[in-house]
Amino acid sequence: MAPSDLKRPDSKSPEKATNTSNSSFWSLESLELLSQIESSSEGLSSDVAAEQLARNGATRLRQKRRPDAAILLAQFNNPIILLLAVSAVLSYLLDDATNAWIIFYLELAPGTLNLDLL
């Protein structure tokens, strides 16, 4: 399979390079695959890396950050935690406020450990 069998997307296209022949990349010999992607076992040469950077642009991973409130609410999406919340409310309604506050604290403390507060 020749390197021309590997289609390269333009820099604005989100699609990946695809192999147009019937062979999948995992069924190719390593040297053949390296020649298709213009690389070697030592990695890309500086010239090829500069050419691909100019052609495709910089590749950056985007980290999608969820809001802290969404992370906090996801911590309590558990039937046991919901049962504890109901028991805390019942304790408070039955004039046992001390136990209710202890249960609420035991629910909230572990849930806040996953937040990035700094």
C-alpha positions in Angstrom: 0.0 0.0 0.0 1.5 3.3 -1.0 1.4 6.5 1.1 -0.9 8.0 -1.5 -3.6 5.5 -0.3 -3.8 7.5 2.9 -6.1 10.5 2.5 -5.2 13.6 4.5 -7.9 16.0 5.5 -7.4 19.7 5.0 -6.6 21.7 8.2 -10.2 22.9 8.6 -11.8 19.4 8.4 -12.5 17.6 11.7 -12.2 14.2 10.1 -9.2 12.0 10.7 -6.9 10.6 8.0 -8.4 7.4 6.7 -7.0 4.4 5.0 -8.8 4.0 1.6 -7.7 0.5 0.9 -9.2 -2.7 2.5 -6.3 -3.1 4.9 -6.7 -1.8 8.5 -3.7 -0.1 10.2 -3.5 -2.9 12.8 -3.0 -5.5 10.1 0.0 -3.7 8.5 3.6 -4.4 9.2 5.1 -1.7 11.4 7.6 -0.5 8.7 4.8 -0.2 6.1 2.6 1.8 8.6 5.5 4.1 9.5 6.1 4.9 5.9 2.4 5.7 5.4 2.4 8.2 8.1 5.8 9.6 7.1 7.5 8.6 10.3 10.2 6.3 11.6 10.8 4.3 14.8 12.6 7.3 16.2 9.6 9.6 15.5 9.0 12.4 13.0 12.0 14.3 11.5 12.1 18.0 12.2 11.3 18.8 8.5 8.3 16.5 8.4 7.0 17.8 11.8 7.4 21.4 10.6 5.6 20.5 7.3 2.7 18.8 9.1 2.5 21.7 11.6 2.2 24.2 8.7 -0.3 22.0 6.9 -2.6 20.9 9.8 -1.9 23.6 12.4 -1.2 23.0 16.1 -3.1 20.1 17.7 -4.3 21.0 21.2 -6.5 19.0 23.5 -9.5 21.0 24.8 -10.3 20.4 28.4 -14.0 20.8 29.0 -14.5 21.9 32.6 -17.8 21.4 34.3 -19.0 24.0 36.8 -18.4 23.3 40.4 -22.1 23.2 41.1 -22.6 20.4 38.5 -19.8 18.4 40.0 -21.2 18.9 43.5 -24.7 17.8 42.4 -23.3 14.7 40.6 -21.7 13.6 43.9 -25.2 13.2 45.4 -26.7 11.2 42.5 -26.8 8.1 44.6 -29.8 6.3 46.3 -28.0 5.9 49.6 -27.1 9.6 49.7 -30.7 10.5 48.9 -31.9 8.2 51.7 -29.6 9.9 54.1 -31.0 13.3 53.0 -34.5 12.1 53.7 -33.4 10.7 57.1 -31.8 14.1 57.9 -35.0 15.9 57.0 -37.1 13.5 59.1 -34.7 13.9 62.0 -35.0 17.7 61.8 -38.8 17.5 61.6 -38.9 15.2 64.7 -37.0 17.8 66.7 -33.7 16.1 66.6 -31.7 18.9 65.0 -28.3 17.7 66.2 -28.6 14.4 64.4 -30.0 16.1 61.3 -27.0 18.5 61.1 -24.5 15.6 61.6 -26.2 13.6 58.8 -26.1 16.7 56.5 -22.4 17.3 57.3 -21.6 13.6 56.6 -23.3 14.0 53.2 -21.7 17.3 52.2 -18.1 16.7 53.4 -17.2 13.8 51.0 -19.0 15.5 48.1 -16.9 18.6 48.4 -13.6 16.8 48.3 -13.9 16.4 44.5 -14.1 20.1 43.9 -11.2 22.2 42.8 -11.6 25.0 45.3 -8.2 26.7 44.9 
